[in-house]
């Protein structure tokens, strides 16, 4: 024997792990040597990982479950960490998952094919293309990346855009493009997902079936960490020959889309509907009786525009949108000592909105704030949001419409953002300094001199600040990196900042965002009307981020002023804006509206009498007001508008019907029922006032007849004795007001 040959003494057993490893190496060598000349050497990255993703093995519900994985076997989410997955499959578990000497007996194969008990069930069929690929890869010695193995650069789905008729089918084809210029059909290995399964279904093989609902639907395709989207339109077989006149570019794109998908819009709404709608959407209140009467009598053709301008400049508009923004910016009171900071921040936001401060400047003042709350109220945001990771996540979701939470631990499953992108963004907040002040619980916020950088959680590498998709910035130690962040955010070519805001405001007025959810902007969640979103973002940017100009163009459009009554062709539409989509009044607006109809007011601690619910500065009033709590006023704990509950509930119905606070408003000695009783005006005039107050319209003949009959009805007290006419009339008016505020016409903006 040669010098380098070493024999183990006979009778001394070889350790099992050494034996298995040696056997695996021997099998690998034999398998590779036996590989036919025309057989391509397989790659774990380009051939095996896509199978694991396609079969769901590396999904969050299976072996990519956080921390533990499944049954002691853990993979990265959707295969974004191939080196770790290769290690787990080939080397962990004493190499028991792969057997090159007997590939088909490998645990990876027998589990996937359910030849042995497998909690996840059968993932591949014996003899299928996926099965053969797995077997051949193991037989080849489980190569990670053979020499010359190209990188996946992008995937392409065809058709990228297509129009379908209901109940028709379409086969998608997916192609992978590699760094060496080669292409590969990966349709069978791709993951497909429809973003609206009520409109279109997609099979595992990429066959799309259009259903009966018209509109836009996207099919997301994932493969090898890349994603592509096929944008499909489901068009009705109906030619749209007539649409309302165009007031601005919004109408141009909305009506063009309706023509394309064959959905005729509803007509323009009547004056009463418009007046009530625009007051609720701009000022957070219903119009007064006097405002309704004056508007309906006005015959001028520009009266709608004049009402819009009055509302835009009103303090009520500033109050309403300050309520929206301070909730999203977490103006929350956890301690009685928070009251000063909360009031100051709310007042600051309200004053900026009333002065029409440009949106980018508002954001700059918040993110770049220094000092104390007493001298600089936007510092209050840093009182609530203290950690750099929370700061970046809130900023990304609220001001960019990008949800970065997933990327803290792993690559974003639906987007291109990695852990590196996450910590590059966090580095903008790495130089925030805090010093205690004499006020309990409040700090002095300042910029610490030094290099802005943050440690990557996994690699431990220090990362410089970088905007999403941007190269890292070199920021001087004396410069505040937060201001550099705002500079990038507010630049005209930023792909997120303007779109996020206009999409959020579009949803405020149209109930549904062009991208839904409104704070989830990504390539794999495309807008239903991309041309409109681009036009809105361009208008907003070119206006200098003028919020009031954005509100104006939205409510002046005929798309906003369409009737809420659908026609026979657009009744099923939920995303093309062929008619106005009614929506429930928010908790604060509903409470204020009830007060306005009942002629009463709600009292709130530490605030002047008559303060509206939409003007409340923080969440603490929810605890003191059962009404606000029942009707879903948010607790200001999240930057997601989903925290506000807009769905109906039994508790809400019961509260409106018989809650003590509602009864007290109706029976108030200074309320509307008492005023109408004392006025002793004819019933038709009183009823007109009631309907103006509640609905912004006069009652029709049938409503007058029913109400007059009810008012004239004799009434008795609890002992069965007849009531005098004045008391009976007042009770009649109380009942009528109660009936009006319990109708859908009152509870909804329509």
Secondary structure, 3 states (H helix, E strand, C coil): CCCCCCCCCCCCCCCHHHHHHHHHHHHHHHHHHCCCCCCCCCCHHHHHHHHHHHCCCCCCCCCCCCCCCECCECCCHHHCCHHHHHHHHHHCHHHCCCCHHHHHHCHHHHHHCCCCCCCCCCCCCCCCHHHHHHHHHHHCCCCCCCCCCCCEEEEEEECCEEEEECCCEEECEEEEEECCCCEEECHHHCEEEECCCCCEEECCCCEEEECCCCEEEEEEEEECCEEEEEEEEEECCCCCCCCCCCCCHHHHHHHHHHHHHCCCCCCECCHHHHHHHHHHHHHCCCCCHHHHHHHHHCCCCCHHHHHHHHHHCCHHHHHHHHHHHHHHCCCCCCCHHHHHHHHHHHHHHHHHHHCCCCHHHHHHHHHCCCECCCCCHHHHHHHHCCCHHHHHHHHHHHHHCCCCHHHHCCCCCCCCCCHHHHHHHHHHHCCEEEEECCCCCCEEEEECCCCCEEECCCCCCEEECCCCCCCCCCCCCCCCHHHHHHHHHCCCCCCCHHHHHHHHHHHHHHCCCCCCCCCCCECCECCCCHHHHHHHHHHHHHCCCCHHHHHHHHHHCCCCCECCCCCCCCCCCCCCCCCCCCEECCHHHHHHHHHHHHCCCCCCCCCCCCCCHHHCCCCCHHHHCHHHHHCCCCCCCCCCHHHCCCCCCHHHHHHHHHCHHHHHHHCCCCCHHHHHHHHCCCHHHHHHHHHHHHHCCCCCHHHHHHHHHHHCCCCECCCCCECCHHHHHHHHHHHHHHHHHCCHHHHEEC
